[in-house]
């Protein structure tokens, strides 16, 4: 089977996280949304996304199209598989999936000639960046069951303390003198991941392939650390996607961190306002701040963003693609893409300088920043100029 995952309007409201990827490439739980669907359907997958992203995230030759903002479960999988040609699965105006009787590389924006099949059960859908950490525990539990069903875990060293039995260790994962508490949720350690001495981890928690938890880390539940990340300090209810680093002390909570990000030593984010008021987040679709309905909401940091040592982020801060933040004091709550500076003010982070740094960061992971990656970043730089009106 081949499926294509298409972007809907949620791509707009999930920016800046989706500036560099389709919605279905967002990681929540253990897997990306695309990987969840592919695993459950035993399918190859492609994407129907924004034109400037399509060279990297290509479409496949198929007839089943699924909304990339929707996370699957067993009931939803059954309904999608039961779709016949020219039927569309809908819920309260939301197109969840459709089956065409012809190959469609471009996604049918209008399905007026299709037969509507109403889906009555609840769905988990990502519309805003804060939905990622809000739903992370539930998705982590589902992914844990999906990935470990019928399999036998590898074992950890006897120097570790393990509470409960909801732990799964992939081949090559290692830990010494660490504490794993699975009484509140499962713990998943990916292939060749490492947990260093003195770390304390509470479930639910997932550690991606080749990721590292440094000595003395304190990690609370509902947290995902993606592949090839290096993490330390105190972390709670955060989702870090991959190839990012927070290697030192400092607090990260109720947050989403993209790929290729770096958080300097002793940097902290606030996740609760002093007056306990509802947190607002910058919304690219509205071009204003949106009420989240949340009391706890921390930092949303897009791909390639970085901050220097001792950076302080206010409650509900959004840092755009390739933002570079440093210096004393609290920077503004919306830090535009390709902004360079901090509380004292910002200037434009020139695209040529940003690409020079990105190439070096890729080389550290033995990867190459190719022309497709560069063209995506150059496109985003041009598209976000309106937000960089620095005086």
Secondary structure, 3 states (H helix, E strand, C coil): CEEEEECCCHHHHCCCHHHHCCHHHCECCCCEHHHHHHHHHCCEEEEECCHHHCCCCCCCCCCEEEECCEECCHHHHHHHHCCCCCEEEEECCEEEEEECCCCCCCCCCCCCCCEEEECCCCCEECCCCHHHHHCHHHHHHHHHHHHHCCCCCCCCCCCCEEECCCEEECCCCEECCCEEECCCCCEEECCCCEECCCCEEECCEEECCCCEECCCCEECCCEEEEECCEECCEEEEEEEEECCEECCCCEEEEEEEEECCEECCCCEECCECCCCCCEEEEECCCCEEEEEEECECCEEECCCCEECCCCEECCCEEECCCCEECCCCECCCEECCCEEEECCEEEECCHHHHHHHHHHHHHHCCCCCCHHHHHHHHHHHHHCHHHCCCC
